[in-house]
Amino acid sequence: MTEYKSGSRLERVLRSGRFAVTAELNPPDSADPQEVYDAALVLSEVCDGINATDASGAHCHMSSVAICALLTRAGYEPVFQVSCRDRNRIAIQGDLLGAAAMGVKNVLCLTGDDVSAGDQPQAKPVFDFDSIHLLRTAKIMRDKGMFLSGRKLTTPPQLFLGAASNPFVQPFDWRPLRLAKKIEAGADFIQSQYCFDIPRFKKFMQRVRDLGLHEKVFFLVGVGPLRSEKTAEFMRSKVPGVHIPDKIVERLRKTPKEKKREEGKKICVEIIQQVREIEGVSGVHVMAYRQEELVAEIIQESGLLPRPMQTGFDKGQEKARMRKKKSDQ
């Protein structure tokens, strides 16, 4: 895995063999770009890539492509999430080109949650593609320099392609095989669903290693803090694909109210430290809904600071942020 596909910061960190950190930027329900910049400023200091989510959970927010436009304008490193739920293949190919033109180099290809999971279930889903077809399409555009129609691109997009994986739901034996299909379709890196079950994840990674998949893709484990046992109960019952063992919920339940948030953070730090020791794990993907400030604390307490390549690259980021701030004044 030494050939560079995009030269993005995230790709450079992963290919250098260093432990990578990405995090989700929770998109605002707002047209104010400053809300994006405020959240990104916290994340950029501890992350190698910032995910711009694409209406996750089938809930509408500021679009992922718009967030990426703002992030690249300010000198940040975005990961453009693309869901197949809301756009057909024509729109998706156009978005991939447009994002690349704005300087986006990392793309996470997702099928997308069904509209029934969101607050507008009357919406009409598209699902012209699933994530595997989307990966193949992006790979064709990048490597063959053409649209699916066969029409040539004058300048192909240079993209580091990602996909999602969920080792924590049935059928367990099928999950590594599904991962293999995504790698064959073009995935360069993987970001997983929340990991709260270390024994289950170890079994998954053993199978991944048996198939030799850990040598073909960079695997970033999804982690995140829990505010309380009520949050944990809500997530595992209402959020598709999230598995939280009873022992985690019980641990939070036994924690005094004023210490629950700190205990949730401690659990997250412990999980990061454990998965970091598992062969085949290349990094973590932190998901802290509306808690961006907590991401920095988690990364610091996990022993993952300082981040690599901060001098030089981050100075450029800081200059871009200062220019943006002056232009907004």
Kinemage of the C-alpha trace (Angstrom):
@kinemage 1
@onewidth
@group {chain A} dominant
@subgroup {mainchain}
@vectorlist {calphas} color= white
{ca met a 1} P 0.000 0.000 0.000
{ca thr a 2} L 2.674 2.474 -1.019
{ca glu a 3} L 1.237 4.019 -4.197
{ca tyr a 4} L -0.293 7.427 -3.498
{ca lys a 5} L -3.778 7.965 -4.889
{ca ser a 6} L -4.341 11.564 -3.813
{ca gly a 7} L -1.459 12.740 -1.640
{ca ser a 8} L -3.901 13.958 1.007
{ca arg a 9} L -2.664 14.474 4.527
{ca leu a 10} L -4.752 11.516 5.713
{ca glu a 11} L -3.277 9.289 3.042
{ca arg a 12} L 0.269 10.421 3.808
{ca val a 13} L -0.156 9.704 7.515
{ca leu a 14} L -1.599 6.247 6.878
{ca arg a 15} L 0.978 5.255 4.277
{ca ser a 16} L 3.768 6.413 6.588
{ca gly a 17} L 2.623 3.784 9.082
{ca arg a 18} L 1.588 6.308 11.742
{ca phe a 19} L -1.616 5.905 13.716
{ca ala a 20} L -4.216 8.158 12.117
{ca val a 21} L -7.055 10.120 13.709
{ca thr a 22} L -10.183 11.325 11.949
{ca ala a 23} L -13.327 12.824 13.453
{ca glu a 24} L -16.818 13.799 12.380
{ca leu a 25} L -17.860 17.407 12.126
{ca asn a 26} L -21.479 17.585 13.162
{ca pro a 27} L -23.137 19.660 10.414
{ca pro a 28} L -25.117 22.692 11.564
{ca asp a 29} L -28.785 23.370 11.006
{ca ser a 30} L -27.746 26.788 9.804
{ca ala a 31} L -26.592 28.833 6.826
{ca asp a 32} L -23.841 30.483 8.884
{ca pro a 33} L -20.384 29.283 7.776
{ca gln a 34} L -18.857 30.398 11.065
{ca glu a 35} L -20.559 27.480 12.811
{ca val a 36} L -18.599 25.121 10.567
{ca tyr a 37} L -15.330 26.980 11.156
{ca asp a 38} L -15.806 26.983 14.930
{ca ala a 39} L -16.286 23.208 15.017
{ca ala a 40} L -13.461 22.554 12.550
{ca leu a 41} L -10.973 24.675 14.483
{ca val a 42} L -11.264 22.361 17.483
{ca leu a 43} L -10.975 19.190 15.407
{ca ser a 44} L -8.135 20.292 13.124
{ca glu a 45} L -5.695 20.556 16.001
{ca val a 46} L -5.960 16.852 16.819
{ca cys a 47} L -7.113 15.159 13.588
{ca asp a 48} L -5.642 14.154 10.234
{ca gly a 49} L -9.025 14.424 8.513
{ca ile a 50} L -12.451 15.898 9.249
{ca asn a 51} L -15.523 14.013 8.038
{ca ala a 52} L -18.310 16.108 6.540
{ca thr a 53} L -21.349 13.905 7.155
{ca asp a 54} L -24.030 13.516 4.480
{ca ala a 55} L -27.428 13.710 6.199
{ca ser a 56} L -26.546 10.812 8.489
{ca gly a 57} L -29.479 9.043 10.066
{ca ala a 58} L -31.605 10.499 7.245
{ca his a 59} L -31.733 13.853 9.046
{ca cys a 60} L -31.259 17.021 7.014
{ca his a 61} L -28.395 19.399 7.866
{ca met a 62} L -26.005 21.573 5.888
{ca ser a 63} L -24.847 19.473 2.919
{ca ser a 64} L -21.561 17.581 3.020
{ca val a 65} L -20.329 19.111 -0.240
{ca ala a 66} L -20.960 22.627 1.126
{ca ile a 67} L -19.112 21.836 4.344
{ca cys a 68} L -16.197 20.493 2.298
{ca ala a 69} L -16.173 23.712 0.275
{ca leu a 70} L -15.906 25.731 3.476
{ca leu a 71} L -13.257 23.450 4.964
{ca thr a 72} L -11.001 23.493 1.892
{ca arg a 73} L -11.398 27.269 1.625
{ca ala a 74} L -10.046 27.573 5.156
{ca gly a 75} L -7.196 25.111 4.589
{ca tyr a 76} L -8.592 22.099 6.454
{ca glu a 77} L -8.446 18.423 5.418
{ca pro a 78} L -12.007 17.194 4.747
{ca val a 79} L -13.332 13.695 4.196
{ca phe a 80} L -16.315 14.053 1.857
{ca gln a 81} L -19.065 11.616 2.823
{ca val a 82} L -21.278 10.636 -0.119
{ca ser a 83} L -24.537 8.774 0.496
{ca cys a 84} L -26.373 6.922 -2.257
{ca arg a 85} L -29.738 7.502 -0.625
{ca asp a 86} L -30.438 10.984 -2.001
{ca arg a 87} L -28.728 11.220 -5.408
{ca asn a 88} L -28.601 9.210 -8.613
{ca arg a 89} L -25.423 8.298 -10.485
{ca ile a 90} L -25.450 11.466 -12.595
{ca ala a 91} L -25.564 13.750 -9.544
{ca ile a 92} L -23.008 11.672 -7.642
{ca gln a 93} L -20.429 11.736 -10.448
{ca gly a 94} L -20.887 15.490 -10.760
{ca asp a 95} L -20.415 15.926 -7.003
{ca leu a 96} L -17.212 13.869 -7.059
{ca leu a 97} L -15.773 16.063 -9.811
{ca gly a 98} L -16.898 19.253 -8.101
{ca ala a 99} L -15.477 18.206 -4.756
{ca ala a 100} L -12.131 17.317 -6.336
{ca ala a 101} L -12.071 20.692 -8.078
{ca met a 102} L -12.449 22.364 -4.663
{ca gly a 103} L -9.451 20.475 -3.302
{ca val a 104} L -11.225 17.544 -1.645
{ca lys a 105} L -8.999 14.474 -1.751
{ca asn a 106} L -10.714 12.025 0.624
{ca val a 107} L -14.127 10.479 -0.107
{ca leu a 108} L -16.107 8.097 2.097
{ca cys a 109} L -18.601 6.079 0.039
{ca leu a 110} L -21.811 5.122 1.855
{ca thr a 111} L -25.076 3.463 0.939
{ca gly a 112} L -26.921 5.640 3.465
{ca asp a 113} L -29.560 5.065 6.118
{ca asp a 114} L -33.111 4.554 4.920
{ca val a 115} L -35.399 7.591 5.089
{ca ser a 116} L -37.583 5.747 7.611
{ca ala a 117} L -34.821 6.329 10.178
{ca gly a 118} L -35.087 10.121 9.899
{ca asp a 119} L -37.557 12.862 10.731
{ca gln a 120} L -38.911 13.153 7.163
{ca pro a 121} L -39.929 9.554 6.385
{ca gln a 122} L -42.171 10.752 3.548
{ca ala a 123} L -39.054 11.613 1.496
{ca lys a 124} L -38.457 9.490 -1.615
{ca pro a 125} L -35.178 7.540 -1.458
{ca val a 126} L -33.043 7.115 -4.586
{ca phe a 127} L -30.534 4.292 -3.979
{ca asp a 128} L -29.500 4.213 -7.644
{ca phe a 129} L -26.210 2.835 -6.259
{ca asp a 130} L -25.059 1.114 -3.132
{ca ser a 131} L -21.667 1.808 -1.559
{ca ile a 132} L -19.872 -0.856 -3.611
{ca his a 133} L -21.159 0.530 -6.921
{ca leu a 134} L -20.219 4.021 -5.729
{ca leu a 135} L -16.677 2.885 -4.941
{ca arg a 136} L -16.328 1.299 -8.372
{ca thr a 137} L -17.625 4.452 -10.030
{ca ala a 138} L -15.191 6.719 -8.160
{ca lys a 139} L -12.336 4.331 -8.961
{ca ile a 140} L -13.222 4.329 -12.670
{ca met a 141} L -13.288 8.131 -12.690
{ca arg a 142} L -9.931 8.299 -10.896
{ca asp a 143} L -8.022 5.467 -12.555
{ca lys a 144} L -9.563 5.331 -16.041
{ca gly a 145} L -10.372 9.017 -16.382
{ca met a 146} L -13.946 8.598 -17.570
{ca phe a 147} L -17.606 8.696 -16.551
{ca leu a 148} L -19.641 5.501 -16.350
{ca ser a 149} L -20.971 6.367 -19.801
{ca gly a 150} L -17.441 6.026 -21.176
{ca arg a 151} L -17.091 9.753 -21.846
{ca lys a 152} L -13.535 10.868 -21.121
{ca leu a 153} L -12.560 13.314 -18.381
{ca thr a 154} L -10.039 15.995 -19.273
{ca thr a 155} L -8.702 15.875 -15.693
{ca pro a 156} L -9.559 12.863 -13.503
{ca pro a 157} L -10.204 13.418 -9.773
{ca gln a 158} L -7.357 12.344 -7.510
{ca leu a 159} L -9.173 10.660 -4.637
{ca phe a 160} L -8.342 8.567 -1.573
{ca leu a 161} L -11.407 6.328 -1.374
{ca gly a 162} L -12.995 5.099 1.823
{ca ala a 163} L -15.893 2.897 2.896
{ca ala a 164} L -17.683 1.976 6.092
{ca ser a 165} L -17.729 -1.338 7.944
{ca asn a 166} L -19.794 -2.649 10.841
{ca pro a 167} L -18.235 -5.668 12.591
{ca phe a 168} L -20.812 -5.580 15.389
{ca val a 169} L -24.086 -6.749 13.838
{ca gln a 170} L -25.243 -10.078 12.456
{ca pro a 171} L -24.340 -11.988 10.379
{ca phe a 172} L -20.833 -11.779 11.854
{ca asp a 173} L -19.272 -14.265 9.410
{ca trp a 174} L -20.451 -12.170 6.462
{ca arg a 175} L -18.881 -8.884 7.616
{ca pro a 176} L -15.274 -9.641 6.596
{ca leu a 177} L -16.524 -10.905 3.221
{ca arg a 178} L -18.467 -7.682 2.694
{ca leu a 179} L -15.298 -5.780 3.587
{ca ala a 180} L -13.386 -7.763 0.969
{ca lys a 181} L -15.922 -6.725 -1.685
{ca lys a 182} L -15.479 -3.069 -0.780
{ca ile a 183} L -11.716 -3.387 -1.012
{ca glu a 184} L -12.017 -5.063 -4.413
{ca ala a 185} L -14.316 -2.244 -5.526
{ca gly a 186} L -11.729 0.380 -4.674
{ca ala a 187} L -11.655 1.166 -0.942
{ca asp a 188} L -8.290 2.471 0.246
{ca phe a 189} L -9.370 3.071 3.853
{ca ile a 190} L -12.198 1.963 6.137
{ca gln a 191} L -13.996 3.767 8.943
{ca ser a 192} L -16.022 1.468 11.171
{ca gln a 193} L -19.215 1.869 13.168
{ca tyr a 194} L -18.838 2.616 16.907
{ca cys a 195} L -16.743 0.015 18.697
{ca phe a 196} L -17.845 -0.752 22.254
{ca asp a 197} L -17.366 -4.531 22.107
{ca ile a 198} L -13.629 -5.302 22.057
{ca pro a 199} L -13.953 -9.129 22.091
{ca arg a 200} L -16.284 -9.035 19.080
{ca phe a 201} L -13.947 -6.645 17.263
{ca lys a 202} L -10.924 -8.857 17.938
{ca lys a 203} L -12.723 -11.814 16.365
{ca phe a 204} L -13.561 -9.700 13.337
{ca met a 205} L -9.971 -8.523 12.942
{ca gln a 206} L -8.668 -12.068 13.262
{ca arg a 207} L -10.798 -13.048 10.277
{ca val a 208} L -9.663 -9.900 8.444
{ca arg a 209} L -6.043 -10.932 8.969
{ca asp a 210} L -6.786 -14.530 7.940
{ca leu a 211} L -8.071 -13.183 4.618
{ca gly a 212} L -5.075 -10.866 4.248
{ca leu a 213} L -7.342 -7.813 4.060
{ca his a 214} L -5.304 -5.848 6.617
{ca glu a 215} L -2.545 -5.663 3.993
{ca lys a 216} L -4.877 -4.154 1.385
{ca val a 217} L -6.710 -1.432 3.297
{ca phe a 218} L -6.212 0.989 6.190
{ca phe a 219} L -8.723 0.287 8.982
{ca leu a 220} L -9.835 3.116 11.279
{ca val a 221} L -11.964 2.017 14.237
{ca gly a 222} L -15.018 4.091 15.115
{ca val a 223} L -15.060 5.309 18.721
{ca gly a 224} L -16.992 7.891 20.691
{ca pro a 225} L -17.927 9.086 24.187
{ca leu a 226} L -21.245 8.339 25.850
{ca arg a 227} L -22.847 11.051 27.995
{ca ser a 228} L -24.802 8.631 30.165
{ca glu a 229} L -26.545 5.263 30.245
{ca lys a 230} L -29.617 6.978 28.770
{ca thr a 231} L -27.540 8.028 25.766
{ca ala a 232} L -26.237 4.487 25.420
{ca glu a 233} L -29.754 3.040 25.603
{ca phe a 234} L -30.994 5.496 22.991
{ca met a 235} L -28.107 4.807 20.608
{ca arg a 236} L -28.354 1.049 20.733
{ca ser a 237} L -32.129 1.061 20.309
{ca lys a 238} L -32.637 3.953 17.877
{ca val a 239} L -29.424 4.393 15.846
{ca pro a 240} L -29.122 1.781 13.065
{ca gly a 241} L -26.134 -0.544 13.414
{ca val a 242} L -24.962 0.550 16.870
{ca his a 243} L -24.174 -2.241 19.362
{ca ile a 244} L -23.378 -1.367 22.992
{ca pro a 245} L -22.881 -4.276 25.438
{ca asp a 246} L -24.867 -4.363 28.674
{ca lys a 247} L -21.694 -4.043 30.751
{ca ile a 248} L -20.980 -0.613 29.252
{ca val a 249} L -24.499 0.577 29.992
{ca glu a 250} L -24.328 -0.804 33.514
{ca arg a 251} L -20.977 0.851 34.161
{ca leu a 252} L -22.481 4.226 33.276
{ca arg a 253} L -25.610 3.516 35.312
{ca lys a 254} L -23.530 2.898 38.435
{ca thr a 255} L -21.550 6.129 37.932
{ca pro a 256} L -22.723 9.189 39.941
{ca lys a 257} L -24.650 11.687 37.818
{ca glu a 258} L -22.016 14.415 38.032
{ca lys a 259} L -19.311 11.991 36.813
{ca lys a 260} L -21.146 10.240 33.966
{ca arg a 261} L -19.745 12.451 31.193
{ca glu a 262} L -16.198 11.934 32.476
{ca glu a 263} L -16.784 8.175 32.741
{ca gly a 264} L -18.069 8.081 29.155
{ca lys a 265} L -14.908 9.811 28.023
{ca lys a 266} L -12.788 7.387 30.065
{ca ile a 267} L -14.478 4.405 28.400
{ca cys a 268} L -13.697 5.898 24.984
{ca val a 269} L -10.029 6.440 25.906
{ca glu a 270} L -9.753 2.855 27.156
{ca ile a 271} L -11.213 1.524 23.908
{ca ile a 272} L -8.755 3.569 21.821
{ca gln a 273} L -5.837 2.250 23.830
{ca gln a 274} L -7.042 -1.336 23.381
{ca val a 275} L -7.765 -1.221 19.649
{ca arg a 276} L -4.440 0.504 19.029
{ca glu a 277} L -2.732 -2.738 20.038
{ca ile a 278} L -4.700 -4.895 17.582
{ca glu a 279} L -2.815 -5.897 14.440
{ca gly a 280} L -4.370 -4.417 11.322
{ca val a 281} L -5.755 -1.288 12.987
{ca ser a 282} L -4.362 1.872 11.384
{ca gly a 283} L -6.205 4.550 13.329
{ca val a 284} L -9.411 5.690 14.985
{ca his a 285} L -12.421 7.635 13.771
{ca val a 286} L -13.944 9.697 16.582
{ca met a 287} L -17.678 10.411 16.548
{ca ala a 288} L -18.777 12.801 19.300
{ca tyr a 289} L -22.169 14.240 18.420
{ca arg a 290} L -22.283 17.960 19.301
{ca gln a 291} L -19.197 17.452 21.503
{ca glu a 292} L -16.318 18.535 19.276
{ca glu a 293} L -14.470 20.016 22.242
{ca leu a 294} L -14.394 16.552 23.824
{ca val a 295} L -12.555 15.064 20.840
{ca ala a 296} L -9.392 17.002 21.693
{ca glu a 297} L -9.507 15.768 25.289
{ca ile a 298} L -10.009 12.170 24.160
{ca ile a 299} L -7.114 12.263 21.698
{ca gln a 300} L -4.815 13.891 24.235
{ca glu a 301} L -5.684 11.479 27.037
{ca ser a 302} L -5.286 8.534 24.644
{ca gly a 303} L -1.647 9.478 24.090
{ca leu a 304} L -2.102 10.298 20.397
{ca leu a 305} L -0.640 13.802 20.494
{ca pro a 306} L 1.217 15.481 18.917
{ca arg a 307} L -0.183 14.607 15.514
{ca pro a 308} L 2.357 13.927 12.715
{ca met a 309} L 3.312 16.558 10.135
{ca gln a 310} L 1.894 19.441 12.160
{ca thr a 311} L 4.782 21.785 11.447
{ca gly a 312} L 4.551 23.166 7.941
{ca phe a 313} L 1.160 21.745 7.029
{ca asp a 314} L -0.599 23.180 10.056
{ca lys a 315} L 1.178 26.501 9.655
{ca gly a 316} L -0.408 26.668 6.231
{ca gln a 317} L -3.742 25.824 7.792
{ca glu a 318} L -3.321 28.575 10.346
{ca lys a 319} L -2.539 31.129 7.649
{ca ala a 320} L -5.619 30.046 5.727
{ca arg a 321} L -7.736 30.397 8.843
{ca met a 322} L -6.380 33.849 9.565
{ca arg a 323} L -7.061 34.982 5.986
{ca lys a 324} L -10.583 33.653 6.244
{ca lys a 325} L -11.155 35.343 9.580
{ca lys a 326} L -9.968 38.693 8.229
{ca ser a 327} L -12.197 38.416 5.171
{ca asp a 328} L -15.192 37.751 7.424
{ca gln a 329} L -14.564 40.790 9.579
